[in-house]
Amino acid sequence: MPTKIEKDAVTGTETTGHEWDGIKELNTPLPKWWLYVFYATIAWSLVYFVLYPAIPYLSGATEGVLGWSSREQVVKQLAEAEAAQAEYLEAIGGTELAAISDDATLFEFARRGGEAAFNENCAQCHGVGGAGNPGGFPVLADDVWLWGGTLEAIHTTLQHGIRWNDDPETRFSEMPPYGDIFSREEIGQVADYVLSLSGQVPEGADLEAGATLFADNCAACHGEQGGGMNELGAPRLNDAVWLYGGQREEIVSQITRPRHGVMPAWGGRLDEDTVKMLTIYVHSLGGGE
């Protein structure tokens, strides 16, 4: 049975013929402005299909009469960015590390470029902003350095890495496993003495015995007072900064079977200008010497 279409007595609008519980549905037309916009979007979509890549198929897509592609646009933008940076990169390449800071604009460019490279390549281990991570990833934002914190020292570490077998000039040091040399009691005595260097004195510790063992076996690298030695990558032991943890059991573990971290030689992965900018950035984090 066909629905009965009539006009609403109040509004004068035709009804759709649908009625529920005495309520009639009005057939109110869409606003004209909305319809015009809708038709315009349909027209624009047809124009877009013609001008730009739009319809995919098995081996590609329609190219459009303009021949535009997002990939080519990115390539163009990258080329423009490289052209804009070329002047500064050339200046960085031709300027000694120590002299880059003499030019405020060049220094800021190098620092920001180094930050971008750091976030992409280094932050996974050393943390954002050089905050460090547990497990042997040192903080780079303090004044404690294993291999020195001067521009030249940082550059050498970045360029050649640490214990990186693919680079013959890599930084290298190795602490012997004293678990094969000392008795368990002697290892405990050395650990207690090392703790005492930073103001922690375990109860009942035999510091005299530990001091003797330390002087005979450890001071050659770590210094008589535990001040460390940058030339050998030997860490300080008389502060509160610990690479593998500063609890007694962690120090005992490191003495017994020491862990040795590895860092890639970035000179083989990044260009020289980027290594320079990384050096500037790391040095600027707050702990440069």
Backbone hydrogen bonds in HBPLUS format (Angstrom, degrees):
<---DONOR---> <-ACCEPTOR-->    atom                        ^
c    i                          cat <-CA-CA->   ^        H-A-AA   ^      H-
h    n   atom  resd res      DA  || num        DHA   H-A  angle D-A-AA Bond
n    s   type  num  typ     dist DA aas  dist angle  dist       angle   num
A0015-THR N   A0006-GLU O   2.70 MM   9  5.61 151.9  1.78 166.6 173.9     1
A0008-ASP N   A0013-THR O   2.78 MM   5  5.38 167.1  1.80 139.8 143.4     2
A0012-GLY N   A0008-ASP O   2.82 MM   4  4.93 139.2  1.99 131.0 142.1     3
A0027-ASN N   A0014-GLU O   2.80 MM  13  5.64 170.3  1.81 154.2 153.3     4
A0016-THR N   A0025-GLU O   2.90 MM   9  5.82 157.5  1.95 155.3 158.6     5
A0025-GLU N   A0018-HIS O   3.06 MM   7  5.64 163.4  2.09 156.5 157.3     6
A0020-TRP N   A0023-ILE O   2.91 MM   3  5.11 158.5  1.96 142.8 145.4     7
A0023-ILE N   A0020-TRP O   2.69 MM   3  5.11 165.2  1.71 122.4 127.3     8
A0034-TRP N   A0031-PRO O   3.09 MM   3  5.35 121.6  2.45 100.7 114.6     9
A0035-LEU N   A0031-PRO O   3.11 MM   4  6.51 159.9  2.15 152.8 158.3    10
A0036-TYR N   A0032-LYS O   2.87 MM   4  6.14 160.2  1.91 155.6 160.8    11
A0037-VAL N   A0033-TRP O   3.02 MM   4  6.24 158.3  2.07 144.4 149.9    12
A0038-PHE N   A0034-TRP O   2.92 MM   4  6.13 157.9  1.96 149.7 156.3    13
A0039-TYR N   A0035-LEU O   2.87 MM   4  6.14 162.0  1.90 153.8 158.0    14
A0040-ALA N   A0036-TYR O   2.89 MM   4  6.08 149.2  1.98 142.7 152.0    15
A0041-THR N   A0037-VAL O   2.95 MM   4  6.26 151.4  2.04 149.0 155.7    16
A0042-ILE N   A0038-PHE O   3.15 MM   4  6.47 151.7  2.23 145.5 152.9    17
A0043-ALA N   A0039-TYR O   2.96 MM   4  6.27 159.4  2.01 148.1 153.6    18
A0044-TRP N   A0040-ALA O   2.81 MM   4  6.06 158.3  1.86 149.8 156.1    19
A0045-SER N   A0041-THR O   2.92 MM   4  6.06 154.6  1.98 143.5 150.0    20
A0046-LEU N   A0042-ILE O   3.18 MM   4  6.48 152.1  2.26 146.2 152.7    21
A0047-VAL N   A0043-ALA O   3.09 MM   4  6.44 155.8  2.15 147.2 153.9    22
A0048-TYR N   A0044-TRP O   2.77 MM   4  6.02 158.0  1.81 153.7 160.3    23
A0049-PHE N   A0045-SER O   2.95 MM   4  6.15 157.1  2.00 146.6 151.7    24
A0050-VAL N   A0047-VAL O   3.07 MM   3  5.22 128.8  2.35  98.0 111.5    25
A0051-LEU N   A0047-VAL O   2.97 MM   4  6.25 155.5  2.03 152.0 159.1    26
A0052-TYR N   A0048-TYR O   2.85 MM   4  5.59 173.2  1.85 157.0 159.4    27
A0065-VAL N   A0050-VAL O   2.96 MM  15  6.34 164.8  1.99 151.1 152.7    28
A0066-LEU N   A0051-LEU O   3.20 MM  15  5.45 164.8  2.23 137.4 141.0    29
A0062-THR N   A0055-ILE O   2.99 MM   7  5.45 153.6  2.06 138.1 145.1    30
A0057-TYR N   A0060-GLY O   2.85 MM   3  5.43 168.3  1.86 142.4 140.0    31
A0060-GLY N   A0057-TYR O   3.34 MM   3  5.43 163.5  2.37 108.4 113.3    32
A0067-GLY N   A0064-GLY O   3.14 MM   3  5.51 148.4  2.25 108.3 117.2    33
A0073-GLN N   A0069-SER O   3.10 MM   4  6.37 148.4  2.20 143.9 153.3    34
A0074-VAL N   A0070-SER O   2.96 MM   4  6.22 153.9  2.03 148.2 153.8    35
A0075-VAL N   A0071-ARG O   3.00 MM   4  6.32 160.9  2.04 149.7 155.0    36
A0076-LYS N   A0072-GLU O   2.96 MM   4  6.14 154.2  2.02 142.7 149.4    37
A0077-GLN N   A0073-GLN O   2.91 MM   4  6.17 158.4  1.95 148.1 154.0    38
A0078-LEU N   A0074-VAL O   2.85 MM   4  6.08 158.7  1.89 154.2 159.9    39
A0079-ALA N   A0075-VAL O   2.97 MM   4  6.17 155.5  2.03 143.7 150.6    40
A0080-GLU N   A0076-LYS O   2.94 MM   4  6.22 152.7  2.02 147.5 155.0    41
A0081-ALA N   A0077-GLN O   2.88 MM   4  6.15 154.0  1.95 146.0 153.3    42
A0082-GLU N   A0078-LEU O   2.85 MM   4  6.08 161.2  1.88 152.3 157.2    43
A0083-ALA N   A0079-ALA O   2.94 MM   4  6.12 150.4  2.03 141.1 149.5    44
A0084-ALA N   A0080-GLU O   2.96 MM   4  6.20 151.1  2.04 143.6 151.3    45
A0085-GLN N   A0081-ALA O   2.96 MM   4  6.21 140.6  2.12 143.1 154.1    46
A0086-ALA N   A0082-GLU O   2.90 MM   4  5.85 124.6  2.21 139.6 152.9    47
A0088-TYR N   A0085-GLN O   2.99 MM   3  5.47 116.0  2.42 110.9 125.7    48
A0089-LEU N   A0085-GLN O   2.91 MM   4  6.11 167.2  1.93 164.0 168.4    49
A0090-GLU N   A0086-ALA O   2.89 MM   4  5.95 157.5  1.94 149.2 155.1    50
A0091-ALA N   A0087-GLU O   3.07 MM   4  6.27 149.0  2.17 136.8 145.4    51
A0092-ILE N   A0088-TYR O   2.84 MM   4  6.14 154.4  1.91 150.3 157.3    52
A0093-GLY N   A0089-LEU O   2.91 MM   4  6.12 161.0  1.95 147.3 152.4    53
A0094-GLY N   A0090-GLU O   3.08 MM   4  6.26 139.8  2.25 139.3 149.3    54
A0095-THR N   A0092-ILE O   3.26 MM   3  5.19 166.0  2.28 104.0 108.1    55
A0099-ALA N   A0096-GLU O   2.95 MM   3  5.29 137.9  2.13 107.8 120.2    56
A0100-ILE N   A0097-LEU O   3.23 MM   3  5.52 153.8  2.30 107.5 114.9    57
A0102-ASP N   A0099-ALA O   3.04 MM   3  5.36 154.4  2.11 108.2 116.3    58
A0103-ASP N   A0100-ILE O   3.24 MM   3  5.90 159.7  2.28 117.7 122.3    59
A0107-PHE N   A0103-ASP O   2.80 MM   4  5.95 160.8  1.84 160.0 166.5    60
A0108-GLU N   A0104-ALA O   3.01 MM   4  6.14 159.9  2.05 144.6 149.5    61
A0109-PHE N   A0105-THR O   3.02 MM   4  6.24 157.3  2.08 146.6 153.0    62
A0110-ALA N   A0106-LEU O   2.91 MM   4  6.12 162.8  1.94 149.9 154.7    63
A0111-ARG N   A0107-PHE O   2.81 MM   4  6.02 156.9  1.86 150.4 157.4    64
A0112-ARG N   A0108-GLU O   2.98 MM   4  6.09 165.2  2.00 148.5 152.0    65
A0113-GLY N   A0109-PHE O   2.88 MM   4  6.02 158.3  1.93 148.3 155.3    66
A0114-GLY N   A0110-ALA O   2.81 MM   4  5.90 153.2  1.88 144.7 152.4    67
A0115-GLU N   A0111-ARG O   2.88 MM   4  6.11 146.1  1.99 141.2 150.7    68
A0116-ALA N   A0112-ARG O   3.04 MM   4  6.33 158.6  2.09 148.0 152.3    69
A0117-ALA N   A0113-GLY O   3.06 MM   4  6.32 161.1  2.10 146.3 151.4    70
A0118-PHE N   A0114-GLY O   2.77 MM   4  5.92 150.9  1.86 145.5 154.4    71
A0119-ASN N   A0115-GLU O   2.90 MM   4  6.12 165.7  1.92 153.8 156.4    72
A0120-GLU N   A0116-ALA O   3.15 MM   4  6.31 143.2  2.30 139.9 149.6    73
A0121-ASN N   A0117-ALA O   2.92 MM   4  5.99 147.0  2.03 146.4 154.9    74
A0122-CYS N   A0118-PHE O   2.69 MM   4  4.81 154.0  1.75 136.1 144.3    75
A0123-ALA N   A0118-PHE O   2.93 MM   5  5.99 147.4  2.04 153.1 151.0    76
A0125-CYS N   A0122-CYS O   3.09 MM   3  5.90 147.5  2.20 122.0 128.4    77
A0126-HIS N   A0122-CYS O   2.96 MM   4  6.00 166.6  1.97 163.9 160.4    78
A0127-GLY N   A0123-ALA O   2.83 MM   4  4.34 135.7  2.02 118.5 121.5    79
A0132-GLY N   A0126-HIS O   2.49 MM   6  4.25 149.3  1.57 151.5 139.7    80
A0130-GLY N   A0127-GLY O   3.00 MM   3  5.16 145.5  2.13 133.1 127.8    81
A0140-LEU N   A0130-GLY O   2.80 MM  10  4.66 161.9  1.83 137.0 142.9    82
A0133-ASN N   A0137-PHE O   3.02 MM   4  5.12 162.1  2.05 139.6 144.5    83
A0137-PHE N   A0133-ASN O   3.36 MM   4  5.12 147.7  2.47 156.8 155.9    84
A0289-GLU N   A0149-GLY O   2.86 MM 140  4.90 172.9  1.86 114.0 116.5    85
A0154-ILE N   A0150-THR O   2.90 MM   4  6.09 169.2  1.91 159.6 162.1    86
A0155-HIS N   A0151-LEU O   2.92 MM   4  6.03 160.3  1.96 148.4 154.5    87
A0156-THR N   A0152-GLU O   2.99 MM   4  6.18 157.0  2.04 146.0 151.6    88
A0157-THR N   A0153-ALA O   3.02 MM   4  6.27 160.7  2.06 149.1 154.1    89
A0158-LEU N   A0154-ILE O   2.91 MM   4  6.17 162.8  1.94 154.3 158.7    90
A0159-GLN N   A0155-HIS O   2.81 MM   4  5.90 161.9  1.84 149.9 155.9    91
A0160-HIS N   A0156-THR O   2.97 MM   4  5.99 166.1  1.99 152.8 155.2    92
A0161-GLY N   A0157-THR O   2.77 MM   4  5.11 136.5  1.96 135.6 144.6    93
A0266-TRP N   A0158-LEU O   2.83 MM 108  5.58 135.2  2.03 169.7 175.8    94
A0267-GLY N   A0159-GLN O   3.11 MM 108  4.23 142.5  2.26 113.6 117.1    95
A0171-ARG N   A0161-GLY O   2.96 MM  10  6.13 166.3  1.97 148.9 146.0    96
A0162-ILE N   A0263-MET O   2.99 MM 101  4.88 156.6  2.05 127.8 134.6    97
A0263-MET N   A0162-ILE O   3.05 MM 101  4.88 161.0  2.08 132.0 137.0    98
A0163-ARG N   A0171-ARG O   2.65 MM   8  5.80 166.2  1.67 168.3 170.0    99
A0167-ASP N   A0164-TRP O   3.07 MM   3  5.88 169.2  2.08 128.8 131.3   100
A0170-THR N   A0167-ASP O   3.17 MM   3  5.37 159.6  2.21 118.5 117.6   101
A0180-ASP N   A0177-PRO O   3.08 MM   3  6.02 170.2  2.09 124.4 127.2   102
A0178-TYR N   A0255-ILE O   3.02 MM  77  5.75 137.2  2.21 175.5 162.5   103
A0181-ILE N   A0178-TYR O   3.00 MM   3  4.73 154.4  2.06  96.7 104.9   104
A0182-PHE N   A0178-TYR O   2.71 MM   4  5.55 166.6  1.73 153.7 157.2   105
A0179-GLY N   A0256-THR O   3.13 MM  77  4.09 148.5  2.23 122.3 116.2   106
A0187-ILE N   A0183-SER O   2.96 MM   4  6.26 157.0  2.01 154.3 160.6   107
A0188-GLY N   A0184-ARG O   3.08 MM   4  6.34 155.1  2.15 144.9 151.2   108
A0189-GLN N   A0185-GLU O   2.99 MM   4  6.33 149.5  2.09 144.7 153.5   109
A0190-VAL N   A0186-GLU O   2.93 MM   4  6.24 159.5  1.98 153.1 157.5   110
A0191-ALA N   A0187-ILE O   2.94 MM   4  6.14 160.7  1.98 148.4 154.2   111
A0192-ASP N   A0188-GLY O   2.95 MM   4  6.15 156.5  2.00 147.0 153.0   112
A0193-TYR N   A0189-GLN O   3.02 MM   4  6.26 154.8  2.09 143.8 150.8   113
A0194-VAL N   A0190-VAL O   2.85 MM   4  6.12 160.0  1.89 154.5 160.0   114
A0195-LEU N   A0191-ALA O   2.98 MM   4  6.22 157.2  2.04 147.8 153.6   115
A0196-SER N   A0192-ASP O   3.00 MM   4  6.26 145.9  2.12 140.7 150.3   116
A0196-SER N   A0193-TYR O   3.03 MM   3  4.96 116.3  2.46  91.2 107.3   117
A0197-LEU N   A0193-TYR O   3.15 MM   4  6.52 132.9  2.38 143.2 154.9   118
A0197-LEU N   A0194-VAL O   3.15 MM   3  5.26 136.0  2.36  98.1 109.8   119
A0198-SER N   A0195-LEU O   3.18 MM   3  5.69 147.2  2.29 109.3 117.4   120
A0200-GLN N   A0195-LEU O   2.95 MM   5  5.06 150.9  2.04 143.5 135.7   121
A0199-GLY N   A0196-SER O   3.02 MM   3  4.90 160.4  2.06 108.8 108.7   122
A0205-ALA N   A0202-PRO O   3.22 MM   3  5.53 149.5  2.32 136.3 131.0   123
A0210-GLY N   A0206-ASP O   3.14 MM   4  6.38 162.2  2.17 148.6 154.2   124
A0211-ALA N   A0207-LEU O   2.76 MM   4  5.84 151.3  1.84 145.3 152.6   125
A0212-THR N   A0208-GLU O   3.10 MM   4  6.35 154.7  2.17 145.7 151.6   126
A0213-LEU N   A0209-ALA O   3.07 MM   4  6.36 166.4  2.09 152.5 155.6   127
A0214-PHE N   A0210-GLY O   2.88 MM   4  6.02 156.0  1.94 146.3 153.6   128
A0215-ALA N   A0211-ALA O   2.88 MM   4  6.02 163.0  1.91 148.4 152.8   129
A0216-ASP N   A0212-THR O   3.02 MM   4  6.19 154.9  2.09 149.1 155.5   130
A0217-ASN N   A0213-LEU O   3.00 MM   4  5.99 139.6  2.17 143.3 153.1   131
A0218-CYS N   A0214-PHE O   2.72 MM   4  4.84 153.4  1.79 135.5 143.2   132
A0219-ALA N   A0214-PHE O   2.94 MM   5  6.01 146.4  2.05 156.1 154.6   133
A0221-CYS N   A0218-CYS O   3.16 MM   3  5.97 151.0  2.25 122.2 127.9   134
A0222-HIS N   A0218-CYS O   2.99 MM   4  6.01 169.3  2.00 163.2 159.8   135
A0223-GLY N   A0219-ALA O   2.82 MM   4  4.39 136.4  2.01 122.0 124.2   136
A0228-GLY N   A0222-HIS O   2.73 MM   6  4.13 157.7  1.78 134.0 126.8   137
A0226-GLY N   A0223-GLY O   3.07 MM   3  4.81 163.1  2.10 101.7 105.9   138
A0237-LEU N   A0226-GLY O   2.66 MM  11  4.73 174.5  1.66 146.8 148.7   139
A0229-MET N   A0234-ALA O   2.93 MM   5  5.06 159.7  1.97 136.9 141.7   140
A0232-LEU N   A0229-MET O   3.16 MM   3  5.73 145.8  2.28 112.6 120.9   141
A0234-ALA N   A0229-MET O   3.04 MM   5  5.06 151.3  2.13 150.4 143.9   142
A0233-GLY N   A0230-ASN O   3.11 MM   3  4.83 150.4  2.20  96.3 105.5   143
A0250-GLU N   A0247-GLN O   2.95 MM   3  5.21 124.1  2.27 104.0 119.1   144
A0251-ILE N   A0247-GLN O   2.95 MM   4  6.29 154.3  2.02 158.9 167.1   145
A0252-VAL N   A0248-ARG O   2.87 MM   4  6.12 160.4  1.90 154.5 160.3   146
A0253-SER N   A0249-GLU O   3.02 MM   4  6.12 153.9  2.09 135.1 142.1   147
A0254-GLN N   A0250-GLU O   3.01 MM   4  6.24 153.0  2.09 141.1 148.0   148
A0255-ILE N   A0251-ILE O   2.95 MM   4  6.18 153.5  2.02 150.2 157.1   149
A0256-THR N   A0252-VAL O   2.93 MM   4  6.07 159.8  1.97 149.2 155.2   150
A0257-ARG N   A0253-SER O   2.93 MM   4  5.95 170.6  1.93 155.9 156.7   151
A0268-GLY N   A0265-ALA O   3.27 MM   3  6.03 161.2  2.31 116.6 120.8   152
A0269-ARG N   A0266-TRP O   3.04 MM   3  4.95 156.0  2.10 100.7 108.4   153
A0270-LEU N   A0266-TRP O   2.78 MM   4  5.64 166.7  1.79 160.9 161.2   154
A0275-VAL N   A0271-ASP O   3.06 MM   4  6.42 156.5  2.12 152.9 160.2   155
A0276-LYS N   A0272-GLU O   2.95 MM   4  6.19 153.4  2.02 147.9 155.1   156
A0277-MET N   A0273-ASP O   2.97 MM   4  6.27 157.1  2.02 147.1 153.1   157
A0278-LEU N   A0274-THR O   2.84 MM   4  6.09 155.0  1.90 149.6 156.8   158
A0279-THR N   A0275-VAL O   2.95 MM   4  6.16 152.6  2.02 143.0 150.4   159
A0280-ILE N   A0276-LYS O   2.99 MM   4  6.35 157.8  2.04 151.1 156.3   160
A0281-TYR N   A0277-MET O   2.97 MM   4  6.20 161.5  2.00 149.5 154.4   161
A0282-VAL N   A0278-LEU O   2.89 MM   4  6.08 177.4  1.89 160.0 160.3   162
A0283-HIS N   A0279-THR O   2.96 MM   4  6.00 161.7  1.99 148.4 154.3   163
A0284-SER N   A0280-ILE O   3.02 MM   4  6.12 133.8  2.24 137.4 149.4   164
A0284-SER N   A0281-TYR O   2.98 MM   3  5.06 128.2  2.25  96.9 111.4   165
A0285-LEU N   A0282-VAL O   3.22 MM   3  5.36 160.2  2.26 105.1 111.1   166
